[in-house]
């Protein structure tokens, strides 16, 4: 296949992805979609991510069932526009007038806001499609450095599209946005643009904090033998990359602090709302509606007993306390389920990535970039399973391992020279296996466990 033909295939498939996203319709919300949908609309029409009465009416107008499962937080101390305050026409929100904000990262809805303003809710799905297209195109560009056009385009397309990833085109949340950021960051790293790579990985880390682990290749590479003649120079290069990454992350969380009064977009007084929403009816407020929520804790709380043998009190909204033995057992089981579990295993939902890793480890040839990508995958794998042993796959409502989507771009660097067709074939087999799920993405998103109760 010529370069021109390969690019034609790539263009046709990418156009089909955008067309499919543009034709899709969301009948109701699932997972975190309600929050990102309302937040994108608020940014598109109001220029903020503050929750107000008009926001709930805007959602109800499009989807009568409302923003089921929306995450909101109440806080004060942020800055607000006040034309009476004088230059720069800003004042700080006082403690006696706390406001309600969306309790999610603003980056994805901000990126989608222009398309939402132009195309409505479909703008979110078009953003997803464009992000997936970007990831595929960058993957192809990277594989062309080691393979002819035919195997490169086949491996690039099927590594992403021969998995569960295309189902997330219709999810109005940042899974595919994160894929694009991570893919762009890794490609920038390989093209000797380390500071750009640090910024892109930082954006992905703000959107999903665990993505900071994907900066491992970026920080470790300057310290490897042969990279720099003196260790001091390698340490300086690594520190500079880490500083740019940390500075970008702090800047984004600082913007969150400036707007809402809190750095953590999931911290403070946070609630999930179903059925009844603040300001929708007279007398309905943040305080007297919704369900208190908290970010999952690490470790067990049962052993943290007081003198009477009672467990330490749980924070408001926390899950029931669990013993250390139960946590350890869950951790050990999840180490295997991560790879072979029927609900979220990499083998079933991301088989081409699994095949690429196996080829890299067993057959080779193995490159330094590949080993660094393997190290990032291994660190992320262990951290996910240890830190959130019951939620490493993305929580209830996910199809496959939603969090592994962030790790999928690493697989580009596993593919050994000459192994592109094998990875493409594994992607085709996985696509065939997942065909019933991919053919009905809305139905399987609304009923995410049904497909795992029997054979396809």
C-alpha positions as a LaTeX table, in Angstrom:
\begin{tabular}{lrrr}
\hline
Residue & $x$ (\AA) & $y$ (\AA) & $z$ (\AA) \\
\hline
Unk1 & 0.00 & 0.00 & 0.00 \\
Unk2 & 1.29 & 3.44 & $-0.90$ \\
Unk3 & 1.46 & 6.38 & 1.48 \\
Unk4 & $-1.33$ & 8.07 & $-0.44$ \\
Unk5 & $-3.60$ & 5.02 & $-0.17$ \\
Unk6 & $-2.89$ & 4.65 & 3.55 \\
Unk7 & $-3.76$ & 8.27 & 4.16 \\
Unk8 & $-6.94$ & 7.82 & 2.13 \\
Unk9 & $-7.98$ & 4.87 & 4.32 \\
Unk10 & $-7.15$ & 6.88 & 7.42 \\
Unk11 & $-9.16$ & 9.85 & 6.19 \\
Unk12 & $-12.18$ & 7.70 & 5.29 \\
Unk13 & $-12.27$ & 5.97 & 8.67 \\
Unk14 & $-11.80$ & 9.22 & 10.56 \\
Unk15 & $-14.59$ & 10.87 & 8.56 \\
Unk16 & $-16.85$ & 7.92 & 9.40 \\
Unk17 & $-16.10$ & 8.38 & 13.11 \\
Unk18 & $-17.01$ & 12.06 & 12.99 \\
Unk19 & $-20.18$ & 11.30 & 11.00 \\
Unk20 & $-21.20$ & 8.58 & 13.48 \\
Unk21 & $-20.72$ & 10.96 & 16.40 \\
Unk22 & $-22.70$ & 13.67 & 14.64 \\
Unk23 & $-25.61$ & 11.30 & 14.01 \\
Unk24 & $-25.73$ & 9.90 & 17.55 \\
Unk25 & $-28.28$ & 10.96 & 20.15 \\
Unk26 & $-28.13$ & 10.64 & 23.93 \\
Unk27 & $-31.55$ & 9.56 & 25.29 \\
Unk28 & $-30.55$ & 9.97 & 28.95 \\
Unk29 & $-27.48$ & 10.21 & 31.14 \\
Unk30 & $-25.27$ & 7.51 & 32.62 \\
Unk31 & $-22.02$ & 7.53 & 34.59 \\
Unk32 & $-20.65$ & 11.12 & 34.86 \\
Unk33 & $-22.28$ & 12.36 & 31.66 \\
Unk34 & $-24.82$ & 14.67 & 33.32 \\
Unk35 & $-22.13$ & 16.75 & 35.00 \\
Unk36 & $-19.99$ & 17.24 & 31.91 \\
Unk37 & $-23.04$ & 17.91 & 29.72 \\
Unk38 & $-24.39$ & 20.63 & 32.00 \\
Unk39 & $-20.92$ & 22.06 & 32.55 \\
Unk40 & $-20.20$ & 22.31 & 28.82 \\
Unk41 & $-23.53$ & 24.05 & 28.23 \\
Unk42 & $-22.85$ & 26.45 & 31.10 \\
Unk43 & $-19.44$ & 27.33 & 29.67 \\
Unk44 & $-20.86$ & 27.64 & 26.15 \\
Unk45 & $-23.80$ & 29.90 & 27.03 \\
Unk46 & $-22.96$ & 31.51 & 30.37 \\
Unk47 & $-19.16$ & 31.54 & 30.27 \\
Unk48 & $-18.79$ & 29.87 & 33.69 \\
Unk49 & $-19.09$ & 26.54 & 35.48 \\
Unk50 & $-21.37$ & 27.74 & 38.22 \\
Unk51 & $-24.63$ & 25.85 & 38.68 \\
Unk52 & $-27.75$ & 28.07 & 38.61 \\
Unk53 & $-31.49$ & 27.62 & 38.14 \\
Unk54 & $-31.26$ & 28.20 & 34.40 \\
Unk55 & $-28.87$ & 25.28 & 34.10 \\
Unk56 & $-31.39$ & 22.71 & 35.29 \\
Unk57 & $-34.10$ & 24.15 & 33.03 \\
Unk58 & $-31.70$ & 24.00 & 30.08 \\
Unk59 & $-31.06$ & 20.31 & 30.68 \\
Unk60 & $-34.73$ & 19.49 & 31.25 \\
Unk61 & $-35.64$ & 21.19 & 28.00 \\
Unk62 & $-33.48$ & 18.74 & 26.07 \\
Unk63 & $-33.75$ & 15.64 & 28.27 \\
Unk64 & $-36.94$ & 15.56 & 30.37 \\
Unk65 & $-35.45$ & 12.98 & 32.75 \\
Unk66 & $-32.99$ & 15.64 & 33.92 \\
Unk67 & $-29.30$ & 15.48 & 34.85 \\
Unk68 & $-29.48$ & 12.24 & 36.79 \\
Unk69 & $-26.28$ & 11.64 & 38.77 \\
Unk70 & $-24.96$ & 15.19 & 38.49 \\
Unk71 & $-22.08$ & 16.10 & 40.84 \\
Unk72 & $-22.25$ & 19.53 & 42.47 \\
Unk73 & $-20.23$ & 21.22 & 45.20 \\
Unk74 & $-20.93$ & 24.20 & 47.44 \\
Unk75 & $-18.10$ & 26.56 & 48.27 \\
Unk76 & $-17.11$ & 30.17 & 48.82 \\
Unk77 & $-13.97$ & 32.22 & 48.46 \\
Unk78 & $-13.80$ & 32.21 & 44.68 \\
Unk79 & $-13.75$ & 35.27 & 42.48 \\
Unk80 & $-16.84$ & 36.60 & 40.74 \\
Unk81 & $-17.44$ & 39.45 & 38.32 \\
Unk82 & $-18.74$ & 42.58 & 40.04 \\
Unk83 & $-19.05$ & 45.69 & 37.89 \\
Unk84 & $-19.56$ & 47.81 & 41.00 \\
Unk85 & $-16.25$ & 46.78 & 42.53 \\
Unk86 & $-13.99$ & 48.80 & 40.25 \\
Unk87 & $-11.03$ & 47.55 & 38.24 \\
Unk88 & $-10.51$ & 44.63 & 37.66 \\
Unk89 & $-14.23$ & 44.29 & 38.46 \\
Unk90 & $-13.79$ & 41.19 & 40.57 \\
Unk91 & $-14.60$ & 40.41 & 44.17 \\
Unk92 & $-14.33$ & 37.36 & 46.38 \\
Unk93 & $-17.48$ & 35.38 & 47.21 \\
Unk94 & $-18.07$ & 35.61 & 50.96 \\
Unk95 & $-18.77$ & 32.73 & 53.33 \\
Unk96 & $-22.34$ & 33.93 & 53.81 \\
Unk97 & $-23.11$ & 33.62 & 50.10 \\
Unk98 & $-21.68$ & 30.24 & 49.06 \\
Unk99 & $-22.27$ & 29.23 & 45.47 \\
Unk100 & $-22.80$ & 25.92 & 43.72 \\
Unk101 & $-20.32$ & 24.70 & 41.12 \\
Unk102 & $-19.92$ & 21.59 & 39.02 \\
Unk103 & $-17.67$ & 19.12 & 40.81 \\
Unk104 & $-15.61$ & 17.94 & 37.85 \\
Unk105 & $-12.52$ & 19.14 & 35.99 \\
Unk106 & $-13.32$ & 22.00 & 33.62 \\
Unk107 & $-10.82$ & 21.12 & 30.87 \\
Unk108 & $-12.94$ & 18.75 & 28.73 \\
Unk109 & $-16.16$ & 20.82 & 28.83 \\
Unk110 & $-14.10$ & 23.93 & 28.09 \\
Unk111 & $-12.59$ & 22.26 & 25.02 \\
Unk112 & $-16.05$ & 21.09 & 23.91 \\
Unk113 & $-17.84$ & 24.39 & 24.60 \\
Unk114 & $-17.29$ & 25.95 & 21.11 \\
Unk115 & $-18.76$ & 22.87 & 19.40 \\
Unk116 & $-21.58$ & 22.71 & 21.95 \\
Unk117 & $-22.43$ & 26.31 & 21.17 \\
Unk118 & $-22.47$ & 25.53 & 17.46 \\
Unk119 & $-24.00$ & 22.04 & 17.39 \\
Unk120 & $-25.70$ & 21.62 & 20.75 \\
Unk121 & $-25.14$ & 18.45 & 22.75 \\
Unk122 & $-23.75$ & 16.76 & 19.64 \\
Unk123 & $-20.78$ & 19.07 & 20.09 \\
Unk124 & $-19.65$ & 16.91 & 23.00 \\
Unk125 & $-19.76$ & 13.79 & 20.84 \\
Unk126 & $-18.02$ & 15.57 & 17.97 \\
Unk127 & $-15.29$ & 16.55 & 20.41 \\
Unk128 & $-14.95$ & 12.88 & 21.34 \\
Unk129 & $-14.70$ & 11.88 & 17.69 \\
Unk130 & $-12.08$ & 14.51 & 16.92 \\
Unk131 & $-10.03$ & 13.39 & 19.92 \\
Unk132 & $-10.15$ & 9.76 & 18.81 \\
Unk133 & $-9.22$ & 10.83 & 15.27 \\
Unk134 & $-6.24$ & 12.76 & 16.65 \\
Unk135 & $-5.07$ & 9.73 & 18.63 \\
Unk136 & $-5.30$ & 7.45 & 15.57 \\
Unk137 & $-3.50$ & 9.93 & 13.30 \\
Unk138 & $-0.69$ & 10.42 & 15.81 \\
Unk139 & $-0.41$ & 6.65 & 16.26 \\
Unk140 & $-0.06$ & 6.24 & 12.51 \\
Unk141 & 2.60 & 8.95 & 12.35 \\
Unk142 & 4.56 & 7.21 & 15.10 \\
Unk143 & 4.29 & 3.75 & 13.53 \\
Unk144 & 5.42 & 5.08 & 10.16 \\
Unk145 & 8.84 & 5.58 & 11.73 \\
Unk146 & 9.27 & 1.81 & 11.84 \\
Unk147 & 6.85 & 0.30 & 9.31 \\
Unk148 & 5.57 & 0.74 & 5.73 \\
Unk149 & 2.22 & 2.52 & 5.20 \\
Unk150 & 0.03 & $-0.61$ & 5.02 \\
Unk151 & 0.93 & $-2.29$ & 8.32 \\
Unk152 & 1.28 & 1.10 & 10.03 \\
Unk153 & $-2.24$ & 2.25 & 9.16 \\
Unk154 & $-3.73$ & $-1.17$ & 9.97 \\
Unk155 & $-2.07$ & $-1.32$ & 13.39 \\
Unk156 & $-2.90$ & 2.31 & 14.23 \\
Unk157 & $-6.58$ & 1.93 & 13.33 \\
Unk158 & $-7.16$ & $-1.44$ & 14.97 \\
Unk159 & $-5.18$ & $-0.70$ & 18.11 \\
Unk160 & $-7.83$ & 1.90 & 18.95 \\
Unk161 & $-10.91$ & 0.88 & 16.97 \\
Unk162 & $-10.49$ & $-2.85$ & 17.56 \\
Unk163 & $-11.16$ & $-2.33$ & 21.27 \\
Unk164 & $-14.02$ & $-1.05$ & 23.39 \\
Unk165 & $-12.80$ & 2.54 & 22.84 \\
Unk166 & $-15.27$ & 3.41 & 20.00 \\
Unk167 & $-18.19$ & 2.81 & 22.36 \\
Unk168 & $-17.04$ & 5.85 & 24.33 \\
Unk169 & $-17.74$ & 8.12 & 21.36 \\
Unk170 & $-21.27$ & 8.53 & 22.73 \\
Unk171 & $-20.18$ & 9.14 & 26.32 \\
Unk172 & $-20.28$ & 12.91 & 27.01 \\
Unk173 & $-17.26$ & 12.75 & 29.29 \\
Unk174 & $-13.48$ & 13.00 & 28.89 \\
Unk175 & $-12.34$ & 9.42 & 28.22 \\
Unk176 & $-11.39$ & 10.03 & 24.57 \\
Unk177 & $-10.22$ & 13.56 & 25.37 \\
Unk178 & $-7.71$ & 12.03 & 27.78 \\
Unk179 & $-6.60$ & 9.49 & 25.16 \\
Unk180 & $-5.80$ & 12.35 & 22.78 \\
Unk181 & $-3.85$ & 14.29 & 25.42 \\
Unk182 & $-1.82$ & 11.24 & 26.46 \\
Unk183 & $-1.15$ & 10.20 & 22.86 \\
Unk184 & $-0.07$ & 13.72 & 21.93 \\
Unk185 & 2.16 & 13.94 & 25.00 \\
Unk186 & 3.88 & 10.63 & 24.29 \\
Unk187 & 4.44 & 11.48 & 20.63 \\
Unk188 & 5.88 & 14.87 & 21.62 \\
Unk189 & 8.25 & 13.05 & 23.96 \\
Unk190 & 9.38 & 10.72 & 21.16 \\
Unk191 & 9.89 & 13.69 & 18.83 \\
Unk192 & 12.28 & 15.35 & 21.29 \\
Unk193 & 9.75 & 17.94 & 22.47 \\
Unk194 & 9.94 & 17.14 & 26.20 \\
Unk195 & 8.53 & 20.41 & 27.53 \\
Unk196 & 5.51 & 20.22 & 25.23 \\
Unk197 & 5.10 & 16.61 & 26.33 \\
Unk198 & 5.21 & 17.71 & 29.97 \\
Unk199 & 2.44 & 20.27 & 29.38 \\
Unk200 & 0.23 & 17.75 & 27.56 \\
Unk201 & 0.68 & 15.05 & 30.21 \\
Unk202 & $-0.06$ & 17.69 & 32.85 \\
Unk203 & $-3.35$ & 18.52 & 31.13 \\
Unk204 & $-4.23$ & 14.82 & 31.17 \\
Unk205 & $-3.23$ & 14.62 & 34.84 \\
Unk206 & $-5.49$ & 17.52 & 35.76 \\
Unk207 & $-8.37$ & 15.85 & 33.95 \\
Unk208 & $-7.62$ & 12.48 & 35.62 \\
Unk209 & $-4.96$ & 12.79 & 38.36 \\
Unk210 & $-3.70$ & 9.21 & 38.03 \\
Unk211 & $-2.46$ & 10.12 & 34.54 \\
Unk212 & 0.52 & 11.80 & 36.20 \\
Unk213 & 2.05 & 8.31 & 36.33 \\
Unk214 & 2.28 & 8.39 & 32.54 \\
Unk215 & 4.99 & 11.02 & 32.88 \\
Unk216 & 7.38 & 8.29 & 34.04 \\
Unk217 & 9.08 & 7.90 & 30.62 \\
Unk218 & 9.47 & 11.65 & 30.36 \\
Unk219 & 11.19 & 12.00 & 33.72 \\
Unk220 & 13.19 & 8.78 & 33.70 \\
Unk221 & 14.63 & 8.94 & 30.18 \\
Unk222 & 17.27 & 11.65 & 30.88 \\
Unk223 & 18.65 & 9.52 & 33.73 \\
Unk224 & 19.30 & 6.42 & 31.62 \\
Unk225 & 22.86 & 5.50 & 30.57 \\
Unk226 & 23.93 & 7.01 & 27.29 \\
Unk227 & 21.35 & 9.76 & 27.26 \\
Unk228 & 23.60 & 12.45 & 28.79 \\
Unk229 & 27.37 & 12.34 & 29.29 \\
Unk230 & 27.07 & 13.58 & 32.88 \\
Unk231 & 24.52 & 12.56 & 35.49 \\
Unk232 & 24.13 & 16.19 & 36.60 \\
Unk233 & 22.91 & 17.17 & 33.16 \\
Unk234 & 20.46 & 14.30 & 33.14 \\
Unk235 & 19.15 & 15.27 & 36.56 \\
Unk236 & 18.72 & 18.87 & 35.43 \\
Unk237 & 16.80 & 17.80 & 32.31 \\
Unk238 & 14.57 & 15.51 & 34.35 \\
Unk239 & 13.96 & 18.22 & 36.95 \\
Unk240 & 13.06 & 20.76 & 34.26 \\
Unk241 & 10.51 & 18.39 & 32.75 \\
Unk242 & 9.07 & 17.63 & 36.17 \\
Unk243 & 8.93 & 21.32 & 37.01 \\
Unk244 & 7.02 & 22.18 & 33.84 \\
Unk245 & 4.58 & 19.35 & 34.48 \\
Unk246 & 4.06 & 20.31 & 38.13 \\
Unk247 & 3.72 & 23.99 & 37.27 \\
Unk248 & 1.06 & 23.29 & 34.65 \\
Unk249 & $-0.92$ & 21.09 & 37.01 \\
Unk250 & $-0.70$ & 23.68 & 39.79 \\
Unk251 & $-1.79$ & 26.42 & 37.39 \\
Unk252 & $-4.92$ & 24.47 & 36.45 \\
Unk253 & $-5.80$ & 23.68 & 40.04 \\
Unk254 & $-5.03$ & 27.29 & 40.87 \\
Unk255 & $-7.61$ & 28.40 & 38.31 \\
Unk256 & $-10.06$ & 26.10 & 40.05 \\
Unk257 & $-9.15$ & 27.76 & 43.35 \\
Unk258 & $-9.62$ & 31.23 & 41.88 \\
Unk259 & $-13.08$ & 30.44 & 40.51 \\
Unk260 & $-14.56$ & 28.18 & 43.19 \\
Unk261 & $-12.47$ & 28.93 & 46.26 \\
Unk262 & $-11.10$ & 25.38 & 46.40 \\
Unk263 & $-8.25$ & 23.79 & 44.48 \\
Unk264 & $-9.76$ & 20.31 & 44.38 \\
Unk265 & $-12.72$ & 20.17 & 42.01 \\
Unk266 & $-13.97$ & 17.12 & 43.91 \\
Unk267 & $-13.31$ & 18.41 & 47.40 \\
Unk268 & $-15.40$ & 20.23 & 49.98 \\
Unk269 & $-19.16$ & 19.91 & 50.26 \\
Unk270 & $-19.93$ & 17.62 & 47.34 \\
Unk271 & $-23.18$ & 15.87 & 46.52 \\
Unk272 & $-24.72$ & 13.66 & 43.85 \\
Unk273 & $-28.28$ & 14.47 & 42.76 \\
Unk274 & $-31.02$ & 12.25 & 41.38 \\
Unk275 & $-34.64$ & 13.16 & 40.68 \\
Unk276 & $-34.69$ & 16.49 & 42.52 \\
Unk277 & $-32.17$ & 19.22 & 41.83 \\
Unk278 & $-31.33$ & 22.52 & 43.57 \\
Unk279 & $-33.38$ & 25.55 & 42.46 \\
Unk280 & $-35.71$ & 23.42 & 40.35 \\
Unk281 & $-38.63$ & 23.96 & 42.70 \\
Unk282 & $-39.36$ & 26.36 & 45.51 \\
Unk283 & $-37.64$ & 25.31 & 48.71 \\
Unk284 & $-35.27$ & 22.81 & 47.07 \\
Unk285 & $-31.69$ & 23.72 & 47.95 \\
Unk286 & $-28.26$ & 22.14 & 47.92 \\
Unk287 & $-28.52$ & 21.49 & 51.63 \\
Unk288 & $-31.88$ & 19.67 & 51.72 \\
Unk289 & $-31.48$ & 17.50 & 48.61 \\
Unk290 & $-28.93$ & 15.16 & 47.07 \\
Unk291 & $-26.60$ & 12.52 & 48.48 \\
Unk292 & $-23.35$ & 13.42 & 50.20 \\
Unk293 & $-20.29$ & 12.15 & 48.35 \\
Unk294 & $-16.62$ & 11.78 & 49.11 \\
Unk295 & $-13.60$ & 10.64 & 47.17 \\
Unk296 & $-12.67$ & 7.05 & 48.03 \\
Unk297 & $-10.12$ & 6.62 & 50.79 \\
Unk298 & $-6.99$ & 4.51 & 50.60 \\
Unk299 & $-6.69$ & 1.54 & 52.94 \\
Unk300 & $-8.91$ & 0.10 & 55.61 \\
Unk301 & $-10.65$ & 1.80 & 58.51 \\
Unk302 & $-11.92$ & $-1.17$ & 60.51 \\
Unk303 & $-8.61$ & $-1.65$ & 62.38 \\
Unk304 & $-8.51$ & 2.05 & 63.31 \\
Unk305 & $-10.59$ & 1.35 & 66.39 \\
Unk306 & $-10.99$ & 3.39 & 69.51 \\
Unk307 & $-10.47$ & 2.01 & 73.01 \\
Unk308 & $-13.86$ & 0.29 & 72.98 \\
Unk309 & $-13.02$ & $-1.59$ & 69.79 \\
Unk310 & $-15.29$ & 0.52 & 67.62 \\
Unk311 & $-14.12$ & 1.51 & 64.13 \\
Unk312 & $-13.13$ & 5.08 & 63.51 \\
Unk313 & $-16.03$ & 7.23 & 62.31 \\
Unk314 & $-16.49$ & 7.33 & 58.56 \\
Unk315 & $-16.47$ & 10.65 & 56.75 \\
Unk316 & $-19.83$ & 11.82 & 55.49 \\
Unk317 & $-20.71$ & 9.95 & 52.30 \\
Unk318 & $-17.92$ & 7.40 & 52.64 \\
Unk319 & $-18.31$ & 3.72 & 51.79 \\
Unk320 & $-18.65$ & 1.18 & 54.63 \\
Unk321 & $-15.38$ & 0.43 & 56.46 \\
Unk322 & $-13.48$ & $-2.68$ & 55.37 \\
Unk323 & $-10.88$ & $-4.80$ & 57.13 \\
Unk324 & $-7.29$ & $-5.00$ & 56.01 \\
Unk325 & $-7.70$ & $-8.70$ & 55.21 \\
Unk326 & $-10.63$ & $-7.95$ & 52.93 \\
Unk327 & $-8.69$ & $-5.17$ & 51.21 \\
Unk328 & $-5.69$ & $-7.44$ & 50.64 \\
Unk329 & $-7.89$ & $-10.19$ & 49.22 \\
Unk330 & $-9.58$ & $-7.70$ & 46.92 \\
Unk331 & $-6.20$ & $-6.40$ & 45.79 \\
Unk332 & $-4.87$ & $-9.86$ & 44.95 \\
Unk333 & $-7.99$ & $-10.83$ & 43.01 \\
Unk334 & $-7.98$ & $-7.55$ & 41.11 \\
Unk335 & $-4.38$ & $-8.13$ & 40.00 \\
Unk336 & $-5.75$ & $-10.94$ & 37.84 \\
Unk337 & $-9.13$ & $-9.46$ & 36.97 \\
Unk338 & $-7.38$ & $-6.42$ & 35.52 \\
Unk339 & $-6.06$ & $-8.63$ & 32.73 \\
Unk340 & $-8.57$ & $-11.46$ & 32.33 \\
Unk341 & $-11.79$ & $-10.37$ & 34.07 \\
Unk342 & $-14.94$ & $-10.78$ & 32.00 \\
Unk343 & $-16.27$ & $-7.33$ & 32.93 \\
Unk344 & $-13.10$ & $-5.27$ & 32.50 \\
Unk345 & $-10.14$ & $-7.46$ & 31.55 \\
Unk346 & $-7.59$ & $-6.12$ & 29.08 \\
Unk347 & $-7.59$ & $-9.46$ & 27.26 \\
Unk348 & $-11.26$ & $-9.16$ & 26.30 \\
Unk349 & $-11.69$ & $-5.42$ & 25.81 \\
Unk350 & $-8.22$ & $-4.29$ & 24.67 \\
Unk351 & $-6.81$ & $-7.42$ & 23.05 \\
Unk352 & $-4.56$ & $-5.61$ & 20.53 \\
Unk353 & $-2.82$ & $-3.79$ & 23.40 \\
Unk354 & $-2.43$ & $-7.12$ & 25.21 \\
Unk355 & $-1.02$ & $-8.69$ & 22.03 \\
Unk356 & 1.38 & $-5.80$ & 21.50 \\
Unk357 & 2.68 & $-6.16$ & 25.06 \\
Unk358 & 3.11 & $-9.93$ & 24.64 \\
Unk359 & 4.97 & $-9.47$ & 21.35 \\
Unk360 & 7.24 & $-6.88$ & 22.91 \\
Unk361 & 8.11 & $-9.03$ & 25.93 \\
Unk362 & 8.36 & $-12.41$ & 24.19 \\
Unk363 & 9.43 & $-11.76$ & 20.61 \\
Unk364 & 10.94 & $-8.28$ & 20.31 \\
Unk365 & 12.87 & $-6.42$ & 19.14 \\
Unk366 & 12.65 & $-4.32$ & 22.28 \\
Unk367 & 13.44 & $-0.61$ & 22.36 \\
Unk368 & 14.25 & 1.79 & 25.17 \\
Unk369 & 11.02 & 3.71 & 24.52 \\
Unk370 & 9.12 & 0.44 & 24.72 \\
Unk371 & 10.64 & $-0.46$ & 28.08 \\
Unk372 & 9.80 & 2.98 & 29.46 \\
Unk373 & 6.21 & 2.56 & 28.25 \\
Unk374 & 6.07 & $-0.88$ & 29.91 \\
Unk375 & 7.32 & 0.68 & 33.15 \\
Unk376 & 4.60 & 3.36 & 32.98 \\
Unk377 & 1.97 & 0.69 & 32.35 \\
Unk378 & 3.22 & $-1.48$ & 35.21 \\
Unk379 & 3.30 & 1.41 & 37.66 \\
Unk380 & $-0.19$ & 2.55 & 36.64 \\
Unk381 & $-1.54$ & $-1.01$ & 36.83 \\
Unk382 & $-0.25$ & $-1.57$ & 40.37 \\
Unk383 & $-1.32$ & 1.86 & 41.56 \\
Unk384 & $-4.86$ & 1.60 & 40.19 \\
Unk385 & $-5.41$ & $-1.81$ & 41.74 \\
Unk386 & $-3.85$ & $-0.81$ & 45.06 \\
Unk387 & $-5.37$ & 2.65 & 45.43 \\
Unk388 & $-8.90$ & 1.80 & 44.26 \\
Unk389 & $-9.18$ & $-2.02$ & 44.45 \\
Unk390 & $-12.95$ & $-1.93$ & 43.87 \\
Unk391 & $-12.95$ & 0.84 & 41.28 \\
Unk392 & $-9.84$ & 0.38 & 39.13 \\
Unk393 & $-12.02$ & $-0.22$ & 36.04 \\
Unk394 & $-13.90$ & 3.09 & 36.27 \\
Unk395 & $-16.79$ & 2.36 & 38.62 \\
Unk396 & $-20.34$ & 1.16 & 38.18 \\
Unk397 & $-21.76$ & 1.79 & 34.74 \\
Unk398 & $-18.52$ & 1.37 & 32.82 \\
Unk399 & $-18.11$ & $-0.97$ & 29.85 \\
Unk400 & $-14.73$ & $-2.66$ & 29.99 \\
Unk401 & $-11.99$ & $-0.83$ & 31.87 \\
Unk402 & $-12.73$ & 2.87 & 31.39 \\
Unk403 & $-9.49$ & 3.88 & 33.09 \\
Unk404 & $-7.38$ & 1.68 & 30.79 \\
Unk405 & $-8.35$ & 4.02 & 27.96 \\
Unk406 & $-5.84$ & 6.45 & 29.47 \\
Unk407 & $-3.13$ & 3.78 & 29.19 \\
Unk408 & $-3.98$ & 2.59 & 25.67 \\
Unk409 & $-1.60$ & 5.04 & 23.87 \\
Unk410 & 1.33 & 3.34 & 25.62 \\
Unk411 & 0.71 & 0.27 & 23.46 \\
Unk412 & 1.99 & 2.11 & 20.38 \\
Unk413 & 5.48 & 1.78 & 21.84 \\
Unk414 & 5.05 & $-1.93$ & 22.59 \\
Unk415 & 4.54 & $-2.85$ & 18.93 \\
Unk416 & 7.87 & $-4.32$ & 17.75 \\
Unk417 & 9.17 & $-3.68$ & 14.29 \\
Unk418 & 7.55 & $-6.28$ & 12.05 \\
Unk419 & 4.73 & $-6.99$ & 14.51 \\
Unk420 & 2.24 & $-4.49$ & 13.09 \\
Unk421 & 0.17 & $-7.04$ & 11.16 \\
Unk422 & $-0.07$ & $-9.32$ & 14.20 \\
Unk423 & $-1.39$ & $-6.44$ & 16.31 \\
Unk424 & $-3.82$ & $-5.48$ & 13.54 \\
Unk425 & $-5.08$ & $-9.08$ & 13.34 \\
Unk426 & $-5.62$ & $-9.16$ & 17.11 \\
Unk427 & $-7.55$ & $-5.90$ & 16.83 \\
Unk428 & $-9.76$ & $-7.35$ & 14.11 \\
Unk429 & $-10.45$ & $-10.40$ & 16.28 \\
Unk430 & $-11.29$ & $-8.19$ & 19.27 \\
Unk431 & $-13.60$ & $-6.03$ & 17.14 \\
Unk432 & $-15.43$ & $-9.17$ & 16.02 \\
Unk433 & $-15.71$ & $-10.31$ & 19.64 \\
Unk434 & $-17.05$ & $-6.91$ & 20.74 \\
Unk435 & $-19.27$ & $-6.40$ & 17.68 \\
Unk436 & $-22.58$ & $-6.85$ & 19.59 \\
Unk437 & $-21.47$ & $-4.21$ & 22.12 \\
Unk438 & $-20.13$ & $-1.76$ & 19.54 \\
Unk439 & $-23.24$ & $-2.17$ & 17.35 \\
Unk440 & $-25.53$ & $-1.03$ & 20.20 \\
Unk441 & $-23.45$ & 1.43 & 22.21 \\
Unk442 & $-26.34$ & 3.26 & 23.87 \\
Unk443 & $-28.09$ & 0.08 & 24.99 \\
Unk444 & $-24.88$ & $-1.34$ & 26.44 \\
Unk445 & $-23.99$ & 1.96 & 28.10 \\
Unk446 & $-27.37$ & 1.99 & 29.82 \\
Unk447 & $-27.06$ & $-1.71$ & 30.75 \\
Unk448 & $-23.29$ & $-2.13$ & 31.05 \\
Unk449 & $-23.21$ & $-5.57$ & 32.63 \\
Unk450 & $-25.63$ & $-7.40$ & 30.38 \\
Unk451 & $-23.08$ & $-8.33$ & 27.72 \\
Unk452 & $-20.96$ & $-10.20$ & 30.27 \\
Unk453 & $-23.74$ & $-12.56$ & 31.38 \\
Unk454 & $-23.38$ & $-14.79$ & 28.31 \\
Unk455 & $-21.42$ & $-15.40$ & 25.12 \\
Unk456 & $-21.68$ & $-12.82$ & 22.31 \\
\hline
\end{tabular}
